[in-house]
């Protein structure tokens, strides 16, 4: 089943939600909404269905050196990846209108069969 992610902006506030529809069908409904809206539709999937028993939950902050804007992200990575891999993957890319000139790994937590917590900065 198709699913589209919608962000409806009313002034300074944003209201995200999902619609069980393709982007083209959803736009007919969204014309009824007040304010501005954007539709994000999944076009493909990638990845590996085989998941190892160990992985890490990571919290990072990226900052744009020019505007000083920041955004935070949380995600899971394989246990074989480290902070250098995260910084290399995110550096120079834009997230939430913030260019990742500086990438700070704030927290790394082991999840799965291995327990323990390590923190980076």
PDB file as gemmi writes it, atoms N, CA and C in Angstrom:
CRYST1    1.000    1.000    1.000  90.00  90.00  90.00 P 1                      
ATOM      1  N   UNK A   1       0.838  -1.172   0.000  1.00  0.00           N  
ATOM      2  CA  UNK A   1       0.000   0.000   0.000  1.00  0.00           C  
ATOM      3  C   UNK A   1       0.886   1.239   0.000  1.00  0.00           C  
ATOM      4  N   UNK A   2       0.528   2.217  -0.781  1.00  0.00           N  
ATOM      5  CA  UNK A   2       1.269   3.468  -0.849  1.00  0.00           C  
ATOM      6  C   UNK A   2       1.073   4.258   0.439  1.00  0.00           C  
ATOM      7  N   UNK A   3       2.123   5.018   0.806  1.00  0.00           N  
ATOM      8  CA  UNK A   3       2.029   5.855   1.981  1.00  0.00           C  
ATOM      9  C   UNK A   3       2.844   7.106   1.712  1.00  0.00           C  
ATOM     10  N   UNK A   4       2.272   8.273   1.982  1.00  0.00           N  
ATOM     11  CA  UNK A   4       2.957   9.541   1.773  1.00  0.00           C  
ATOM     12  C   UNK A   4       3.071  10.282   3.092  1.00  0.00           C  
ATOM     13  N   UNK A   5       4.202  10.927   3.292  1.00  0.00           N  
ATOM     14  CA  UNK A   5       4.457  11.732   4.478  1.00  0.00           C  
ATOM     15  C   UNK A   5       4.175  13.186   4.114  1.00  0.00           C  
ATOM     16  N   UNK A   6       3.373  13.847   4.923  1.00  0.00           N  
ATOM     17  CA  UNK A   6       2.955  15.218   4.631  1.00  0.00           C  
ATOM     18  C   UNK A   6       3.387  16.123   5.773  1.00  0.00           C  
ATOM     19  N   UNK A   7       3.888  17.302   5.436  1.00  0.00           N  
ATOM     20  CA  UNK A   7       4.175  18.333   6.427  1.00  0.00           C  
ATOM     21  C   UNK A   7       3.313  19.530   6.074  1.00  0.00           C  
ATOM     22  N   UNK A   8       2.398  19.875   6.981  1.00  0.00           N  
ATOM     23  CA  UNK A   8       1.501  21.017   6.799  1.00  0.00           C  
ATOM     24  C   UNK A   8       2.019  22.154   7.667  1.00  0.00           C  
ATOM     25  N   UNK A   9       2.293  23.310   7.060  1.00  0.00           N  
ATOM     26  CA  UNK A   9       2.818  24.459   7.787  1.00  0.00           C  
ATOM     27  C   UNK A   9       1.742  25.530   7.911  1.00  0.00           C  
ATOM     28  N   UNK A  10       1.485  25.894   9.150  1.00  0.00           N  
ATOM     29  CA  UNK A  10       0.534  26.969   9.448  1.00  0.00           C  
ATOM     30  C   UNK A  10       1.304  28.024  10.233  1.00  0.00           C  
ATOM     31  N   UNK A  11       1.729  29.067   9.558  1.00  0.00           N  
ATOM     32  CA  UNK A  11       2.543  30.092  10.217  1.00  0.00           C  
ATOM     33  C   UNK A  11       3.877  29.509  10.641  1.00  0.00           C  
ATOM     34  N   UNK A  12       4.172  29.624  11.936  1.00  0.00           N  
ATOM     35  CA  UNK A  12       5.439  29.128  12.480  1.00  0.00           C  
ATOM     36  C   UNK A  12       5.395  27.657  12.856  1.00  0.00           C  
ATOM     37  N   UNK A  13       4.240  27.031  12.793  1.00  0.00           N  
ATOM     38  CA  UNK A  13       4.093  25.657  13.261  1.00  0.00           C  
ATOM     39  C   UNK A  13       4.006  24.674  12.105  1.00  0.00           C  
ATOM     40  N   UNK A  14       4.556  23.485  12.336  1.00  0.00           N  
ATOM     41  CA  UNK A  14       4.501  22.405  11.349  1.00  0.00           C  
ATOM     42  C   UNK A  14       3.769  21.225  11.949  1.00  0.00           C  
ATOM     43  N   UNK A  15       2.938  20.591  11.120  1.00  0.00           N  
ATOM     44  CA  UNK A  15       2.161  19.439  11.547  1.00  0.00           C  
ATOM     45  C   UNK A  15       2.402  18.289  10.577  1.00  0.00           C  
ATOM     46  N   UNK A  16       3.289  17.342  10.941  1.00  0.00           N  
ATOM     47  CA  UNK A  16       3.551  16.207  10.051  1.00  0.00           C  
ATOM     48  C   UNK A  16       2.552  15.073  10.286  1.00  0.00           C  
ATOM     49  N   UNK A  17       2.211  14.368   9.212  1.00  0.00           N  
ATOM     50  CA  UNK A  17       1.345  13.196   9.326  1.00  0.00           C  
ATOM     51  C   UNK A  17       1.482  12.349   8.072  1.00  0.00           C  
ATOM     52  N   UNK A  18       0.976  11.107   8.138  1.00  0.00           N  
ATOM     53  CA  UNK A  18       1.012  10.189   7.008  1.00  0.00           C  
ATOM     54  C   UNK A  18      -0.374  10.080   6.391  1.00  0.00           C  
ATOM     55  N   UNK A  19      -0.397   9.868   5.068  1.00  0.00           N  
ATOM     56  CA  UNK A  19      -1.636   9.611   4.339  1.00  0.00           C  
ATOM     57  C   UNK A  19      -1.453   8.295   3.594  1.00  0.00           C  
ATOM     58  N   UNK A  20      -2.402   7.371   3.717  1.00  0.00           N  
ATOM     59  CA  UNK A  20      -2.274   6.091   3.005  1.00  0.00           C  
ATOM     60  C   UNK A  20      -2.657   6.244   1.539  1.00  0.00           C  
ATOM     61  N   UNK A  21      -1.805   6.946   0.796  1.00  0.00           N  
ATOM     62  CA  UNK A  21      -2.106   7.261  -0.595  1.00  0.00           C  
ATOM     63  C   UNK A  21      -0.823   7.629  -1.323  1.00  0.00           C  
ATOM     64  N   UNK A  22      -0.869   7.590  -2.650  1.00  0.00           N  
ATOM     65  CA  UNK A  22       0.258   8.084  -3.442  1.00  0.00           C  
ATOM     66  C   UNK A  22       0.278   9.609  -3.354  1.00  0.00           C  
ATOM     67  N   UNK A  23       1.388  10.203  -3.717  1.00  0.00           N  
ATOM     68  CA  UNK A  23       1.508  11.657  -3.654  1.00  0.00           C  
ATOM     69  C   UNK A  23       0.503  12.344  -4.574  1.00  0.00           C  
ATOM     70  N   UNK A  24       0.280  11.789  -5.760  1.00  0.00           N  
ATOM     71  CA  UNK A  24      -0.658  12.429  -6.689  1.00  0.00           C  
ATOM     72  C   UNK A  24      -2.090  12.385  -6.157  1.00  0.00           C  
ATOM     73  N   UNK A  25      -2.492  11.273  -5.552  1.00  0.00           N  
ATOM     74  CA  UNK A  25      -3.832  11.202  -4.972  1.00  0.00           C  
ATOM     75  C   UNK A  25      -3.948  12.049  -3.715  1.00  0.00           C  
ATOM     76  N   UNK A  26      -2.896  12.093  -2.938  1.00  0.00           N  
ATOM     77  CA  UNK A  26      -2.922  12.866  -1.696  1.00  0.00           C  
ATOM     78  C   UNK A  26      -3.046  14.359  -1.969  1.00  0.00           C  
ATOM     79  N   UNK A  27      -2.468  14.834  -3.071  1.00  0.00           N  
ATOM     80  CA  UNK A  27      -2.502  16.268  -3.344  1.00  0.00           C  
ATOM     81  C   UNK A  27      -3.921  16.790  -3.523  1.00  0.00           C  
ATOM     82  N   UNK A  28      -4.823  15.967  -4.036  1.00  0.00           N  
ATOM     83  CA  UNK A  28      -6.216  16.391  -4.160  1.00  0.00           C  
ATOM     84  C   UNK A  28      -6.823  16.672  -2.783  1.00  0.00           C  
ATOM     85  N   UNK A  29      -6.546  15.791  -1.827  1.00  0.00           N  
ATOM     86  CA  UNK A  29      -7.028  15.997  -0.469  1.00  0.00           C  
ATOM     87  C   UNK A  29      -6.349  17.205   0.177  1.00  0.00           C  
ATOM     88  N   UNK A  30      -5.036  17.336  -0.031  1.00  0.00           N  
ATOM     89  CA  UNK A  30      -4.280  18.386   0.640  1.00  0.00           C  
ATOM     90  C   UNK A  30      -4.657  19.787   0.175  1.00  0.00           C  
ATOM     91  N   UNK A  31      -5.266  19.911  -0.992  1.00  0.00           N  
ATOM     92  CA  UNK A  31      -5.729  21.222  -1.436  1.00  0.00           C  
ATOM     93  C   UNK A  31      -6.803  21.783  -0.510  1.00  0.00           C  
ATOM     94  N   UNK A  32      -7.402  20.926   0.311  1.00  0.00           N  
ATOM     95  CA  UNK A  32      -8.410  21.368   1.274  1.00  0.00           C  
ATOM     96  C   UNK A  32      -7.786  22.015   2.505  1.00  0.00           C  
ATOM     97  N   UNK A  33      -6.503  21.739   2.772  1.00  0.00           N  
ATOM     98  CA  UNK A  33      -5.855  22.218   3.983  1.00  0.00           C  
ATOM     99  C   UNK A  33      -5.504  23.694   3.887  1.00  0.00           C  
ATOM    100  N   UNK A  34      -5.450  24.321   5.040  1.00  0.00           N  
ATOM    101  CA  UNK A  34      -5.008  25.706   5.131  1.00  0.00           C  
ATOM    102  C   UNK A  34      -3.484  25.725   5.203  1.00  0.00           C  
ATOM    103  N   UNK A  35      -2.854  26.801   4.829  1.00  0.00           N  
ATOM    104  CA  UNK A  35      -1.406  26.932   4.916  1.00  0.00           C  
ATOM    105  C   UNK A  35      -0.698  26.238   3.762  1.00  0.00           C  
ATOM    106  N   UNK A  36       0.601  26.032   3.950  1.00  0.00           N  
ATOM    107  CA  UNK A  36       1.433  25.377   2.945  1.00  0.00           C  
ATOM    108  C   UNK A  36       1.643  23.919   3.339  1.00  0.00           C  
ATOM    109  N   UNK A  37       1.849  23.054   2.349  1.00  0.00           N  
ATOM    110  CA  UNK A  37       2.122  21.656   2.629  1.00  0.00           C  
ATOM    111  C   UNK A  37       3.109  21.096   1.626  1.00  0.00           C  
ATOM    112  N   UNK A  38       3.817  20.052   2.064  1.00  0.00           N  
ATOM    113  CA  UNK A  38       4.766  19.326   1.218  1.00  0.00           C  
ATOM    114  C   UNK A  38       4.472  17.840   1.367  1.00  0.00           C  
ATOM    115  N   UNK A  39       4.643  17.103   0.270  1.00  0.00           N  
ATOM    116  CA  UNK A  39       4.433  15.655   0.279  1.00  0.00           C  
ATOM    117  C   UNK A  39       5.770  14.967   0.010  1.00  0.00           C  
ATOM    118  N   UNK A  40       6.070  13.958   0.809  1.00  0.00           N  
ATOM    119  CA  UNK A  40       7.243  13.130   0.605  1.00  0.00           C  
ATOM    120  C   UNK A  40       6.760  11.707   0.379  1.00  0.00           C  
ATOM    121  N   UNK A  41       7.107  11.149  -0.772  1.00  0.00           N  
ATOM    122  CA  UNK A  41       6.656   9.805  -1.118  1.00  0.00           C  
ATOM    123  C   UNK A  41       7.860   8.890  -1.252  1.00  0.00           C  
ATOM    124  N   UNK A  42       7.774   7.702  -0.685  1.00  0.00           N  
ATOM    125  CA  UNK A  42       8.846   6.726  -0.800  1.00  0.00           C  
ATOM    126  C   UNK A  42       8.900   6.230  -2.234  1.00  0.00           C  
ATOM    127  N   UNK A  43      10.079   6.325  -2.843  1.00  0.00           N  
ATOM    128  CA  UNK A  43      10.214   5.888  -4.227  1.00  0.00           C  
ATOM    129  C   UNK A  43      10.989   4.578  -4.354  1.00  0.00           C  
ATOM    130  N   UNK A  44      11.777   4.259  -3.348  1.00  0.00           N  
ATOM    131  CA  UNK A  44      12.493   2.983  -3.378  1.00  0.00           C  
ATOM    132  C   UNK A  44      12.974   2.669  -1.972  1.00  0.00           C  
ATOM    133  N   UNK A  45      13.374   1.419  -1.787  1.00  0.00           N  
ATOM    134  CA  UNK A  45      13.946   1.017  -0.506  1.00  0.00           C  
ATOM    135  C   UNK A  45      15.286   0.364  -0.770  1.00  0.00           C  
ATOM    136  N   UNK A  46      16.184   0.521   0.180  1.00  0.00           N  
ATOM    137  CA  UNK A  46      17.487  -0.103   0.102  1.00  0.00           C  
ATOM    138  C   UNK A  46      17.819  -0.648   1.469  1.00  0.00           C  
ATOM    139  N   UNK A  47      18.760  -1.515   1.517  1.00  0.00           N  
ATOM    140  CA  UNK A  47      19.202  -2.007   2.801  1.00  0.00           C  
ATOM    141  C   UNK A  47      19.440  -3.489   2.777  1.00  0.00           C  
ATOM    142  N   UNK A  48      19.607  -4.013   3.955  1.00  0.00           N  
ATOM    143  CA  UNK A  48      19.930  -5.413   4.116  1.00  0.00           C  
ATOM    144  C   UNK A  48      18.906  -6.018   5.069  1.00  0.00           C  
ATOM    145  N   UNK A  49      18.197  -7.048   4.638  1.00  0.00           N  
ATOM    146  CA  UNK A  49      17.192  -7.672   5.489  1.00  0.00           C  
ATOM    147  C   UNK A  49      17.813  -8.474   6.614  1.00  0.00           C  
ATOM    148  N   UNK A  50      19.082  -8.846   6.470  1.00  0.00           N  
ATOM    149  CA  UNK A  50      19.760  -9.598   7.507  1.00  0.00           C  
ATOM    150  C   UNK A  50      20.302  -8.625   8.540  1.00  0.00           C  
ATOM    151  N   UNK A  51      19.804  -8.733   9.764  1.00  0.00           N  
ATOM    152  CA  UNK A  51      20.223  -7.838  10.831  1.00  0.00           C  
ATOM    153  C   UNK A  51      21.031  -8.636  11.829  1.00  0.00           C  
ATOM    154  N   UNK A  52      22.224  -8.131  12.147  1.00  0.00           N  
ATOM    155  CA  UNK A  52      23.045  -8.820  13.142  1.00  0.00           C  
ATOM    156  C   UNK A  52      22.421  -8.616  14.518  1.00  0.00           C  
ATOM    157  N   UNK A  53      22.841  -9.372  15.485  1.00  0.00           N  
ATOM    158  CA  UNK A  53      22.294  -9.276  16.829  1.00  0.00           C  
ATOM    159  C   UNK A  53      22.740  -8.040  17.574  1.00  0.00           C  
ATOM    160  N   UNK A  54      23.721  -7.337  17.056  1.00  0.00           N  
ATOM    161  CA  UNK A  54      24.255  -6.181  17.750  1.00  0.00           C  
ATOM    162  C   UNK A  54      24.224  -4.958  16.841  1.00  0.00           C  
ATOM    163  N   UNK A  55      23.792  -3.841  17.397  1.00  0.00           N  
ATOM    164  CA  UNK A  55      23.832  -2.582  16.682  1.00  0.00           C  
ATOM    165  C   UNK A  55      23.886  -1.454  17.682  1.00  0.00           C  
ATOM    166  N   UNK A  56      24.049  -0.247  17.190  1.00  0.00           N  
ATOM    167  CA  UNK A  56      24.202   0.916  18.065  1.00  0.00           C  
ATOM    168  C   UNK A  56      23.109   1.937  17.773  1.00  0.00           C  
ATOM    169  N   UNK A  57      22.610   2.559  18.833  1.00  0.00           N  
ATOM    170  CA  UNK A  57      21.691   3.684  18.706  1.00  0.00           C  
ATOM    171  C   UNK A  57      22.539   4.942  18.884  1.00  0.00           C  
ATOM    172  N   UNK A  58      22.465   5.848  17.893  1.00  0.00           N  
ATOM    173  CA  UNK A  58      23.352   7.001  17.850  1.00  0.00           C  
ATOM    174  C   UNK A  58      22.545   8.296  17.874  1.00  0.00           C  
ATOM    175  N   UNK A  59      23.029   9.278  18.619  1.00  0.00           N  
ATOM    176  CA  UNK A  59      22.470  10.622  18.595  1.00  0.00           C  
ATOM    177  C   UNK A  59      23.565  11.562  18.106  1.00  0.00           C  
ATOM    178  N   UNK A  60      23.265  12.324  17.051  1.00  0.00           N  
ATOM    179  CA  UNK A  60      24.246  13.263  16.523  1.00  0.00           C  
ATOM    180  C   UNK A  60      23.624  14.657  16.398  1.00  0.00           C  
ATOM    181  N   UNK A  61      24.508  15.649  16.410  1.00  0.00           N  
ATOM    182  CA  UNK A  61      24.110  17.017  16.115  1.00  0.00           C  
ATOM    183  C   UNK A  61      24.954  17.476  14.929  1.00  0.00           C  
ATOM    184  N   UNK A  62      24.298  18.075  13.933  1.00  0.00           N  
ATOM    185  CA  UNK A  62      25.040  18.668  12.828  1.00  0.00           C  
ATOM    186  C   UNK A  62      24.835  20.180  12.879  1.00  0.00           C  
ATOM    187  N   UNK A  63      25.878  20.917  12.508  1.00  0.00           N  
ATOM    188  CA  UNK A  63      25.820  22.374  12.583  1.00  0.00           C  
ATOM    189  C   UNK A  63      26.370  22.986  11.305  1.00  0.00           C  
ATOM    190  N   UNK A  64      25.704  24.044  10.850  1.00  0.00           N  
ATOM    191  CA  UNK A  64      26.155  24.823   9.707  1.00  0.00           C  
ATOM    192  C   UNK A  64      27.081  25.912  10.236  1.00  0.00           C  
ATOM    193  N   UNK A  65      28.332  25.933   9.764  1.00  0.00           N  
ATOM    194  CA  UNK A  65      29.304  26.908  10.262  1.00  0.00           C  
ATOM    195  C   UNK A  65      28.926  28.345   9.922  1.00  0.00           C  
ATOM    196  N   UNK A  66      28.247  28.556   8.797  1.00  0.00           N  
ATOM    197  CA  UNK A  66      27.902  29.924   8.391  1.00  0.00           C  
ATOM    198  C   UNK A  66      26.710  30.475   9.156  1.00  0.00           C  
ATOM    199  N   UNK A  67      25.641  29.716   9.231  1.00  0.00           N  
ATOM    200  CA  UNK A  67      24.408  30.208   9.857  1.00  0.00           C  
ATOM    201  C   UNK A  67      24.331  29.873  11.338  1.00  0.00           C  
ATOM    202  N   UNK A  68      25.175  28.967  11.809  1.00  0.00           N  
ATOM    203  CA  UNK A  68      25.169  28.472  13.192  1.00  0.00           C  
ATOM    204  C   UNK A  68      23.904  27.692  13.537  1.00  0.00           C  
ATOM    205  N   UNK A  69      23.095  27.334  12.522  1.00  0.00           N  
ATOM    206  CA  UNK A  69      21.913  26.521  12.762  1.00  0.00           C  
ATOM    207  C   UNK A  69      22.342  25.095  13.093  1.00  0.00           C  
ATOM    208  N   UNK A  70      21.532  24.410  13.918  1.00  0.00           N  
ATOM    209  CA  UNK A  70      21.820  23.032  14.319  1.00  0.00           C  
ATOM    210  C   UNK A  70      20.585  22.178  14.104  1.00  0.00           C  
ATOM    211  N   UNK A  71      20.809  20.886  13.911  1.00  0.00           N  
ATOM    212  CA  UNK A  71      19.719  19.919  13.930  1.00  0.00           C  
ATOM    213  C   UNK A  71      20.258  18.633  14.552  1.00  0.00           C  
ATOM    214  N   UNK A  72      19.351  17.910  15.179  1.00  0.00           N  
ATOM    215  CA  UNK A  72      19.711  16.673  15.867  1.00  0.00           C  
ATOM    216  C   UNK A  72      19.059  15.491  15.161  1.00  0.00           C  
ATOM    217  N   UNK A  73      19.748  14.348  15.177  1.00  0.00           N  
ATOM    218  CA  UNK A  73      19.218  13.139  14.553  1.00  0.00           C  
ATOM    219  C   UNK A  73      19.531  11.942  15.434  1.00  0.00           C  
ATOM    220  N   UNK A  74      18.633  10.965  15.383  1.00  0.00           N  
ATOM    221  CA  UNK A  74      18.844   9.691  16.068  1.00  0.00           C  
ATOM    222  C   UNK A  74      18.626   8.582  15.044  1.00  0.00           C  
ATOM    223  N   UNK A  75      19.497   7.576  15.076  1.00  0.00           N  
ATOM    224  CA  UNK A  75      19.369   6.468  14.137  1.00  0.00           C  
ATOM    225  C   UNK A  75      20.157   5.279  14.656  1.00  0.00           C  
ATOM    226  N   UNK A  76      20.009   4.149  13.981  1.00  0.00           N  
ATOM    227  CA  UNK A  76      20.706   2.911  14.338  1.00  0.00           C  
ATOM    228  C   UNK A  76      21.741   2.592  13.274  1.00  0.00           C  
ATOM    229  N   UNK A  77      22.898   2.087  13.714  1.00  0.00           N  
ATOM    230  CA  UNK A  77      23.958   1.675  12.799  1.00  0.00           C  
ATOM    231  C   UNK A  77      24.445   0.284  13.199  1.00  0.00           C  
ATOM    232  N   UNK A  78      25.070  -0.438  12.265  1.00  0.00           N  
ATOM    233  CA  UNK A  78      25.639  -1.746  12.616  1.00  0.00           C  
ATOM    234  C   UNK A  78      26.742  -1.591  13.660  1.00  0.00           C  
ATOM    235  N   UNK A  79      26.957  -2.616  14.439  1.00  0.00           N  
ATOM    236  CA  UNK A  79      27.968  -2.563  15.499  1.00  0.00           C  
ATOM    237  C   UNK A  79      29.380  -2.417  14.948  1.00  0.00           C  
ATOM    238  N   UNK A  80      29.566  -2.712  13.664  1.00  0.00           N  
ATOM    239  CA  UNK A  80      30.893  -2.619  13.060  1.00  0.00           C  
ATOM    240  C   UNK A  80      31.269  -1.193  12.672  1.00  0.00           C  
ATOM    241  N   UNK A  81      30.315  -0.260  12.695  1.00  0.00           N  
ATOM    242  CA  UNK A  81      30.584   1.130  12.331  1.00  0.00           C  
ATOM    243  C   UNK A  81      31.003   1.912  13.567  1.00  0.00           C  
ATOM    244  N   UNK A  82      31.790   2.983  13.348  1.00  0.00           N  
ATOM    245  CA  UNK A  82      32.215   3.805  14.477  1.00  0.00           C  
ATOM    246  C   UNK A  82      31.961   5.286  14.184  1.00  0.00           C  
ATOM    247  N   UNK A  83      32.417   6.155  15.077  1.00  0.00           N  
ATOM    248  CA  UNK A  83      32.155   7.586  14.956  1.00  0.00           C  
ATOM    249  C   UNK A  83      32.743   8.171  13.669  1.00  0.00           C  
ATOM    250  N   UNK A  84      33.901   7.690  13.249  1.00  0.00           N  
ATOM    251  CA  UNK A  84      34.504   8.184  12.011  1.00  0.00           C  
ATOM    252  C   UNK A  84      33.616   7.891  10.801  1.00  0.00           C  
ATOM    253  N   UNK A  85      32.983   6.725  10.780  1.00  0.00           N  
ATOM    254  CA  UNK A  85      32.061   6.376   9.697  1.00  0.00           C  
ATOM    255  C   UNK A  85      30.856   7.309   9.673  1.00  0.00           C  
ATOM    256  N   UNK A  86      30.339   7.644  10.855  1.00  0.00           N  
ATOM    257  CA  UNK A  86      29.189   8.543  10.951  1.00  0.00           C  
ATOM    258  C   UNK A  86      29.548   9.926  10.430  1.00  0.00           C  
ATOM    259  N   UNK A  87      30.669  10.465  10.885  1.00  0.00           N  
ATOM    260  CA  UNK A  87      31.097  11.799  10.464  1.00  0.00           C  
ATOM    261  C   UNK A  87      31.325  11.829   8.952  1.00  0.00           C  
ATOM    262  N   UNK A  88      31.960  10.813   8.408  1.00  0.00           N  
ATOM    263  CA  UNK A  88      32.214  10.761   6.965  1.00  0.00           C  
ATOM    264  C   UNK A  88      30.911  10.692   6.170  1.00  0.00           C  
ATOM    265  N   UNK A  89      29.930   9.953   6.676  1.00  0.00           N  
ATOM    266  CA  UNK A  89      28.668   9.791   5.954  1.00  0.00           C  
ATOM    267  C   UNK A  89      27.816  11.059   5.974  1.00  0.00           C  
ATOM    268  N   UNK A  90      27.895  11.852   7.038  1.00  0.00           N  
ATOM    269  CA  UNK A  90      27.024  13.020   7.183  1.00  0.00           C  
ATOM    270  C   UNK A  90      27.652  14.335   6.748  1.00  0.00           C  
ATOM    271  N   UNK A  91      28.960  14.439   6.798  1.00  0.00           N  
ATOM    272  CA  UNK A  91      29.640  15.708   6.509  1.00  0.00           C  
ATOM    273  C   UNK A  91      29.325  16.219   5.112  1.00  0.00           C  
ATOM    274  N   UNK A  92      29.004  17.520   5.055  1.00  0.00           N  
ATOM    275  CA  UNK A  92      28.751  18.182   3.781  1.00  0.00           C  
ATOM    276  C   UNK A  92      27.341  18.023   3.246  1.00  0.00           C  
ATOM    277  N   UNK A  93      26.542  17.180   3.856  1.00  0.00           N  
ATOM    278  CA  UNK A  93      25.166  16.981   3.392  1.00  0.00           C  
ATOM    279  C   UNK A  93      24.228  17.924   4.143  1.00  0.00           C  
ATOM    280  N   UNK A  94      23.015  18.110   3.631  1.00  0.00           N  
ATOM    281  CA  UNK A  94      22.055  19.023   4.242  1.00  0.00           C  
ATOM    282  C   UNK A  94      20.892  18.238   4.830  1.00  0.00           C  
ATOM    283  N   UNK A  95      20.560  18.543   6.085  1.00  0.00           N  
ATOM    284  CA  UNK A  95      19.452  17.915   6.806  1.00  0.00           C  
ATOM    285  C   UNK A  95      18.629  19.022   7.450  1.00  0.00           C  
ATOM    286  N   UNK A  96      17.323  19.031   7.199  1.00  0.00           N  
ATOM    287  CA  UNK A  96      16.432  20.053   7.770  1.00  0.00           C  
ATOM    288  C   UNK A  96      16.953  21.465   7.502  1.00  0.00           C  
ATOM    289  N   UNK A  97      17.428  21.681   6.293  1.00  0.00           N  
ATOM    290  CA  UNK A  97      17.977  22.974   5.860  1.00  0.00           C  
ATOM    291  C   UNK A  97      19.237  23.384   6.619  1.00  0.00           C  
ATOM    292  N   UNK A  98      19.942  22.428   7.206  1.00  0.00           N  
ATOM    293  CA  UNK A  98      21.197  22.690   7.909  1.00  0.00           C  
ATOM    294  C   UNK A  98      22.299  21.902   7.219  1.00  0.00           C  
ATOM    295  N   UNK A  99      23.284  22.615   6.665  1.00  0.00           N  
ATOM    296  CA  UNK A  99      24.414  21.937   6.032  1.00  0.00           C  
ATOM    297  C   UNK A  99      25.341  21.420   7.122  1.00  0.00           C  
ATOM    298  N   UNK A 100      25.701  20.158   7.030  1.00  0.00           N  
ATOM    299  CA  UNK A 100      26.508  19.505   8.064  1.00  0.00           C  
ATOM    300  C   UNK A 100      27.982  19.831   7.877  1.00  0.00           C  
ATOM    301  N   UNK A 101      28.357  21.062   8.234  1.00  0.00           N  
ATOM    302  CA  UNK A 101      29.771  21.432   8.209  1.00  0.00           C  
ATOM    303  C   UNK A 101      30.501  20.808   9.394  1.00  0.00           C  
ATOM    304  N   UNK A 102      29.825  20.730  10.526  1.00  0.00           N  
ATOM    305  CA  UNK A 102      30.377  20.091  11.722  1.00  0.00           C  
ATOM    306  C   UNK A 102      29.409  19.003  12.176  1.00  0.00           C  
ATOM    307  N   UNK A 103      29.942  17.828  12.460  1.00  0.00           N  
ATOM    308  CA  UNK A 103      29.133  16.696  12.918  1.00  0.00           C  
ATOM    309  C   UNK A 103      29.650  16.282  14.291  1.00  0.00           C  
ATOM    310  N   UNK A 104      28.748  16.273  15.272  1.00  0.00           N  
ATOM    311  CA  UNK A 104      29.104  15.897  16.635  1.00  0.00           C  
ATOM    312  C   UNK A 104      28.313  14.656  17.035  1.00  0.00           C  
ATOM    313  N   UNK A 105      29.022  13.591  17.389  1.00  0.00           N  
ATOM    314  CA  UNK A 105      28.367  12.387  17.881  1.00  0.00           C  
ATOM    315  C   UNK A 105      28.178  12.588  19.382  1.00  0.00           C  
ATOM    316  N   UNK A 106      26.919  12.741  19.801  1.00  0.00           N  
ATOM    317  CA  UNK A 106      26.630  13.046  21.195  1.00  0.00           C  
ATOM    318  C   UNK A 106      26.512  11.813  22.074  1.00  0.00           C  
ATOM    319  N   UNK A 107      25.982  10.722  21.512  1.00  0.00           N  
ATOM    320  CA  UNK A 107      25.780   9.526  22.319  1.00  0.00           C  
ATOM    321  C   UNK A 107      25.749   8.295  21.419  1.00  0.00           C  
ATOM    322  N   UNK A 108      26.361   7.222  21.893  1.00  0.00           N  
ATOM    323  CA  UNK A 108      26.316   5.928  21.220  1.00  0.00           C  
ATOM    324  C   UNK A 108      25.950   4.893  22.271  1.00  0.00           C  
ATOM    325  N   UNK A 109      24.862   4.171  22.037  1.00  0.00           N  
ATOM    326  CA  UNK A 109      24.401   3.155  22.976  1.00  0.00           C  
ATOM    327  C   UNK A 109      24.332   1.810  22.266  1.00  0.00           C  
ATOM    328  N   UNK A 110      24.953   0.798  22.857  1.00  0.00           N  
ATOM    329  CA  UNK A 110      24.886  -0.550  22.299  1.00  0.00           C  
ATOM    330  C   UNK A 110      23.492  -1.113  22.512  1.00  0.00           C  
ATOM    331  N   UNK A 111      22.949  -1.767  21.494  1.00  0.00           N  
ATOM    332  CA  UNK A 111      21.636  -2.399  21.568  1.00  0.00           C  
ATOM    333  C   UNK A 111      21.789  -3.803  21.002  1.00  0.00           C  
ATOM    334  N   UNK A 112      21.082  -4.752  21.546  1.00  0.00           N  
ATOM    335  CA  UNK A 112      21.174  -6.119  21.057  1.00  0.00           C  
ATOM    336  C   UNK A 112      21.762  -7.034  22.109  1.00  0.00           C  
ATOM    337  N   UNK A 113      22.529  -8.024  21.685  1.00  0.00           N  
ATOM    338  CA  UNK A 113      23.041  -9.017  22.623  1.00  0.00           C  
ATOM    339  C   UNK A 113      24.184  -8.493  23.464  1.00  0.00           C  
ATOM    340  N   UNK A 114      24.821  -7.399  23.040  1.00  0.00           N  
ATOM    341  CA  UNK A 114      25.909  -6.796  23.817  1.00  0.00           C  
ATOM    342  C   UNK A 114      25.351  -5.628  24.589  1.00  0.00           C  
ATOM    343  N   UNK A 115      25.612  -5.558  25.865  1.00  0.00           N  
ATOM    344  CA  UNK A 115      25.114  -4.436  26.663  1.00  0.00           C  
ATOM    345  C   UNK A 115      26.264  -3.512  27.000  1.00  0.00           C  
ATOM    346  N   UNK A 116      25.914  -2.304  27.360  1.00  0.00           N  
ATOM    347  CA  UNK A 116      26.914  -1.317  27.718  1.00  0.00           C  
ATOM    348  C   UNK A 116      26.657  -0.036  26.973  1.00  0.00           C  
ATOM    349  N   UNK A 117      27.239   1.038  27.425  1.00  0.00           N  
ATOM    350  CA  UNK A 117      27.026   2.343  26.828  1.00  0.00           C  
ATOM    351  C   UNK A 117      28.371   3.050  26.722  1.00  0.00           C  
ATOM    352  N   UNK A 118      28.562   3.690  25.603  1.00  0.00           N  
ATOM    353  CA  UNK A 118      29.719   4.553  25.471  1.00  0.00           C  
ATOM    354  C   UNK A 118      29.232   5.893  24.964  1.00  0.00           C  
ATOM    355  N   UNK A 119      29.900   6.932  25.321  1.00  0.00           N  
ATOM    356  CA  UNK A 119      29.469   8.270  24.931  1.00  0.00           C  
ATOM    357  C   UNK A 119      30.599   8.963  24.217  1.00  0.00           C  
ATOM    358  N   UNK A 120      30.287   9.651  23.143  1.00  0.00           N  
ATOM    359  CA  UNK A 120      31.304  10.379  22.387  1.00  0.00           C  
ATOM    360  C   UNK A 120      30.997  11.845  22.387  1.00  0.00           C  
ATOM    361  N   UNK A 121      31.950  12.658  21.994  1.00  0.00           N  
ATOM    362  CA  UNK A 121      31.701  14.078  22.013  1.00  0.00           C  
ATOM    363  C   UNK A 121      32.514  14.744  21.043  1.00  0.00           C  
TER     364      UNK A 121                                                      
END                                                                             
